[in-house]
Amino acid sequence: MSQETGTTPGAAAGTGRSAGPLDEVDRRILHELVRDGRLSTRTLAERVHVSRTNAYARVERLLRDGVIAGFRALVAPEPAGLGTSAYIALTIEQNTWREVSAELAQVRYIEHVALLSGEHDVLALVRAPDNATLRDVVLDRVQSIAGVLSTRTWLVFEEYDGTQSPWQ
């Protein structure tokens, strides 16, 4: 199985092609790989009831078509020393999304950035070791980015993933 990595933060995603609709076998493959991205092709094939050759070809096609963006370890933030999580909503100057996103991609401890519609323009997930580091990220790094007009920060007290995968 190929071990390609995901896209670079701030980089445009997509290949310019549109992948076809997923069939039931593709959805089962995705479900199994979301549960355990380290599955061997043999085990994957057994779980979705297809041949190893078919499973390998499908995974390679899903990778090539950009449906599977890559494989990575899922790190638990707190045991890894990142005990403070927060969402930062940014209001930015009109037409500065590209420059602001490029800068945000370089800020240590920012895990995810999304462009929004609505009251705020950008939402960033920050995972930091402590509140002092979070303060530095927000006040020293994010608020100093050209184009950022204001920020609003929400501390995360607890989080969990949903239990219903769309790939079932």
Residue pairs with C-beta under 8 A, 6 or more apart in sequence:
1 40
1 41
1 44
1 56
1 59
2 59
2 60
2 63
3 71
4 63
4 70
4 71
5 70
5 71
5 72
6 69
6 70
6 72
7 13
7 69
7 70
8 105
9 105
9 113
10 101
10 102
10 104
10 105
10 113
13 66
13 69
14 66
15 65
15 66
17 65
17 66
19 65
19 66
19 67
20 65
22 30
22 67
25 48
25 50
25 54
25 58
26 58
26 62
26 67
27 167
27 168
28 47
28 48
28 167
29 44
29 48
29 55
29 58
29 59
29 62
30 62
30 67
30 68
30 167
31 165
31 167
31 168
32 39
32 44
32 47
32 48
33 39
33 44
33 59
33 68
33 71
34 165
34 167
35 165
37 71
37 72
38 71
39 47
41 52
41 55
41 56
41 59
42 52
44 55
44 59
45 51
45 52
45 54
45 55
45 56
48 55
50 58
59 68
62 68
77 83
77 85
77 127
81 129
82 109
82 127
82 128
82 129
83 129
83 130
84 126
84 127
84 128
84 129
84 130
84 131
84 133
84 134
84 155
85 125
85 126
85 127
85 128
85 155
85 156
85 159
86 125
86 126
86 128
86 134
86 138
86 153
86 154
86 155
86 156
87 123
87 124
87 125
87 126
87 153
87 154
87 156
88 123
88 124
88 126
88 137
88 138
88 142
88 151
88 152
88 153
88 154
89 116
89 119
89 120
89 122
89 123
89 151
89 152
89 153
89 154
90 100
90 120
90 121
90 122
90 123
90 124
90 142
90 148
90 149
90 150
90 151
91 120
91 121
91 148
91 149
91 150
91 151
92 100
92 121
92 122
92 147
92 148
92 149
93 147
93 149
96 146
96 147
97 115
97 121
97 122
99 146
99 147
100 122
100 145
100 146
100 147
100 148
101 113
101 115
101 122
103 145
103 146
104 110
104 113
104 122
104 124
104 142
104 145
105 113
107 137
107 141
107 142
108 137
109 126
109 127
109 128
109 133
109 134
109 137
110 124
110 125
110 126
110 137
111 125
111 126
111 127
112 124
112 125
113 122
113 123
113 124
113 125
114 122
114 123
114 124
115 121
115 122
116 122
116 123
120 152
124 142
126 134
126 137
126 138
128 134
128 137
134 153
138 151
138 153
142 148
142 151
143 151
